[in-house]
Amino acid sequence: MQNSSDSLEQNAQHKGQNTGGTRGTSLNDTSRNVVMHHLSSFLDNDLEAVMSDYTNKSVLITQVATYTGLVEIKAFIAGLITHFPKLRSSLELDKIVINDGLVYIVWHAKTPTLEVALGSDTFIIKDGSIYRQTFAGELKFIDQ
């Protein structure tokens, strides 16, 4: 069975999307690895692994609020991850662009309680961690 990050990246490549900025640079590789780890950990519902990608200096900006540091970011991620039950959720990367420490993704997802017709994240990777992140999405919560 493939791991989640391989499946996500192959999905983006299959759609002909740019999966690298300047190919082969170690900064691009590091950035790709951090984001793929982040996404696969999220889909595996491994909150601690997701949080290992952040530091106390990390900032996450969403449509609703700005979260600073591990405690605030963890509270946001913990609430969102409950809507992505492992093995019952699909998330497909529609686009990934990596330019050194800057990573941009566009994606869509469907879970038992949530449809995301359009999701987008921008990551700034610094020292092997997510230093800054933005998230915007069209989230439709489904009544059970």
C-alpha positions, 0 to 999 in steps of 0.5 A: 500500500502506498503512503499518503504523500506518495499518492498525493504527489502522484495525483498532482503529477498525473494531472500534469501539475508543476510539482517543482519550481527549480527541480533538484535543489535541496531547498525544494526537496526539503520544502516538498518533504515537509508539505507531503509529510504534513498532508499525509500525517493529516490524512492519517489523523496523526495530530502529533506528526502534523504538529511536528511540522510547526514550531512555536514561531509558526503562524497559520492564517485562515479566513476566520482567524490567525493562529500563532504558536503550537498551542493555537495551531494545534487547537485549529488542526485538532478541530479540522482533523475530526472531519477527515476520518482516516480511510473515509476521506479523500483529498486530491491535490490539483496543483502544487508549485514549489519555489525554494521555501515557498509552496503553493497547493490547490486541492479538493476533498470529500469526507463523511461530514465535509465537502471542500470544493476548493482548498488552497494553502501557501506554506513558507518553509524555514529550517525544515518546518512550516514557518508561515501558512495560509489556508482558504477554502470553500467548506461545506459541512454536511448534516448527519 
